[in-house]
């Protein structure tokens, strides 16, 4: 049982952003469809794994799973005044891209111990069509260490949002949430690879369903 969940300030910020900005933008501007939200446990530690094709993906995922999600964020964002305080309040923590950042893993485990949902992009970076082709074992390792279940989430269409540069394009977006995958029971490399491939297959199958 977790000691506590999201800090009260984080919950306030999450709800304010969700209902004033993210949800209206998803539902109206992106004509968002969401399927499978009922699959998401509403409390307790949870590792959310998804594909990634846009900078808009983290708030969209958090909005659709109906609970705050703590994400790793590139460390450069934490050097920007005001933004640093805002994303820290929301539960983000820095990661050095291209490295196995032990501090980021430790932060993820701390959030899970506190009952947060932690979001991780299964491929670790954006892909041009939203499909996963080279999944990484990091999410499964964190889930195994925290004894946290995993849930696959697929974003369809978000790769078109930033296709033409600065202004977000008004494109249809669909989010599909799969079934919970029990917590990995081993940190063995081969076992983690099996779980990772299972997550990748589940996300790509959801992606194949399209709009």
C-alpha positions in Angstrom: 0.0 0.0 0.0 1.4 3.4 -1.0 2.0 6.0 1.7 0.3 8.8 -0.2 -0.6 9.7 -3.6 -0.2 12.9 -5.7 0.5 16.1 -3.7 -2.5 18.3 -3.4 -0.9 21.1 -5.4 -0.2 18.7 -8.2 -3.8 17.5 -8.2 -5.1 21.1 -8.4 -2.8 21.9 -11.3 -3.7 18.7 -13.1 -7.4 19.4 -12.8 -7.0 23.1 -13.8 -5.0 22.2 -16.9 -7.2 19.2 -17.8 -10.6 21.0 -17.7 -9.5 24.4 -19.0 -7.1 23.4 -21.7 -6.2 19.8 -22.4 -9.7 18.2 -22.4 -11.4 20.9 -24.5 -8.5 20.9 -27.0 -8.6 17.1 -27.3 -12.3 16.7 -27.6 -13.1 19.7 -29.8 -10.0 20.8 -31.7 -8.6 17.3 -32.2 -12.1 15.6 -32.4 -10.7 13.2 -29.9 -12.0 9.6 -29.4 -11.0 7.7 -26.3 -11.6 4.0 -25.8 -10.8 1.8 -22.9 -10.5 4.4 -20.1 -12.4 2.0 -17.8 -9.3 -0.4 -17.9 -7.2 2.0 -15.9 -6.9 1.4 -12.1 -7.9 4.7 -10.4 -5.4 4.3 -7.6 -2.1 2.6 -6.7 1.2 2.5 -8.6 0.9 2.0 -12.3 3.3 2.1 -15.3 1.7 3.5 -18.4 3.5 2.6 -21.6 2.7 4.2 -24.9 3.8 5.0 -28.4 5.1 8.6 -29.0 4.8 10.8 -32.1 4.2 14.3 -30.7 5.1 16.7 -27.9 1.4 16.8 -27.2 1.3 13.1 -26.2 2.1 13.4 -22.4 -0.9 15.7 -21.5 -3.2 13.8 -23.9 -2.3 10.5 -22.2 -2.7 12.0 -18.7 -6.1 13.4 -19.7 -7.4 10.1 -21.0 -6.4 7.8 -18.2 -8.3 10.0 -15.7 -5.5 10.4 -13.2 -2.3 12.4 -13.1 0.7 10.8 -14.8 4.3 11.6 -13.9 6.6 11.7 -16.9 10.3 11.9 -17.4 11.1 15.1 -19.2 14.3 16.2 -21.0 16.6 17.9 -18.5 16.8 21.1 -20.7 13.3 22.0 -19.7 14.3 22.2 -16.1 16.7 25.1 -16.9 13.8 27.4 -18.0 12.4 29.6 -15.2 8.7 29.2 -14.4 8.4 26.2 -16.7 10.8 24.3 -14.3 8.5 25.0 -11.3 5.4 24.2 -13.3 6.5 20.8 -14.6 8.0 19.8 -11.2 4.7 20.6 -9.5 2.9 18.4 -12.1 5.2 15.5 -11.2 7.8 15.6 -14.1 11.4 14.7 -13.4 14.5 15.2 -15.5 16.3 12.6 -17.6 19.5 12.8 -19.7 18.5 11.7 -23.1 20.6 9.0 -24.7 21.9 7.7 -21.4 20.8 5.2 -18.8 20.0 7.9 -16.2 20.0 6.2 -12.8 18.6 9.3 -11.1 15.6 9.3 -13.4 15.0 5.7 -12.7 15.2 6.4 -9.0 12.7 9.2 -9.3 10.3 7.0 -11.2 10.5 4.4 -8.5 9.9 7.1 -5.8 6.8 8.2 -7.6 5.5 4.7 -7.9 6.1 4.1 -4.2 3.9 7.1 -3.6 1.1 5.7 -5.7 1.6 7.7 -8.8 1.0 6.5 -12.3 4.3 6.9 -14.2 4.3 7.3 -18.0 7.0 6.0 -20.2 7.3 6.0 -24.0 8.1 2.4 -24.9 10.5 3.3 -27.7 12.0 6.2 -25.7 11.6 8.7 -28.5 9.2 9.8 -31.1 8.5 7.7 -34.2 7.3 9.2 -37.5 4.1 7.1 -37.8 3.3 6.4 -34.2 4.2 2.7 -34.5 6.7 1.0 -32.2 9.6 -0.7 -34.0 12.4 -0.8 -31.4 10.9 -1.0 -27.8 13.2 -0.5 -24.8 13.3 -2.6 -21.7 13.4 0.4 -19.3 9.7 0.5 -18.6 9.5 -3.2 -17.8 12.6 -2.9 -15.5 11.0 0.0 -13.5 7.7 -1.9 -13.3 9.5 -5.0 -12.1 11.5 -3.1 -9.4 8.3 -1.4 -8.2 6.1 -4.4 -8.5 3.7 -2.2 -10.5 1.3 -3.4 -13.2 1.6 -2.0 -16.7 -1.0 -0.7 -19.1 -0.5 -0.2 -22.9 -1.8 3.1 -24.4 -1.9 3.9 -28.1 -2.0 7.4 -29.6 -3.3 7.4 -33.2 -2.9 10.5 -35.3 -0.7 12.7 -33.1 2.2 12.5 -35.5 0.2 15.0 -37.7 -0.2 17.6 -35.0 3.2 19.2 -35.5 3.6 18.3 -39.2 3.7 21.8 -40.4 5.7 23.5 -37.6 4.5 25.8 -34.8 0.7 25.9 -35.0 -0.9 22.6 -33.9 -2.8 21.2 -36.8 -6.5 20.3 -36.4 -6.2 16.6 -37.0 -8.3 13.7 -35.7 -6.8 12.0 -32.7 -7.8 8.6 -31.2 -6.5 7.2 -27.9 -7.0 3.5 -27.1 -6.2 2.0 -23.7 -5.5 -1.7 -23.5 -5.8 -4.2 -20.7 -3.6 -4.2 -17.6 -0.5 -6.4 -17.7 0.4 -7.8 -14.3 3.6 -6.5 -12.7 6.8 -8.3 -14.0 8.0 -10.8 -11.5 11.7 -10.8 -12.6 14.4 -8.3 -13.6 16.1 -11.0 -15.7 17.0 -9.5 -19.1 15.1 -12.2 -21.0 12.0 -11.9 -18.9 12.0 -8.1 -19.3 12.3 -8.5 -23.1 9.3 -10.8 -23.1 7.2 -8.2 -21.2 8.5 -5.4 -23.4 7.6 -7.2 -26.6 4.1 -8.0 -25.2 3.6 -4.3 -24.5 4.8 -3.4 -28.0 2.6 -5.9 -29.7 -0.4 -4.7 -27.7 0.2 -1.0 -28.6 0.7 -1.8 -32.3 -2.5 -3.9 -32.4 -4.4 -1.0 -30.9 -2.7 1.3 -33.5 -3.9 -1.0 -36.3 -7.5 -0.3 -35.3 -7.1 3.3 -36.6 -9.6 5.9 -36.0 
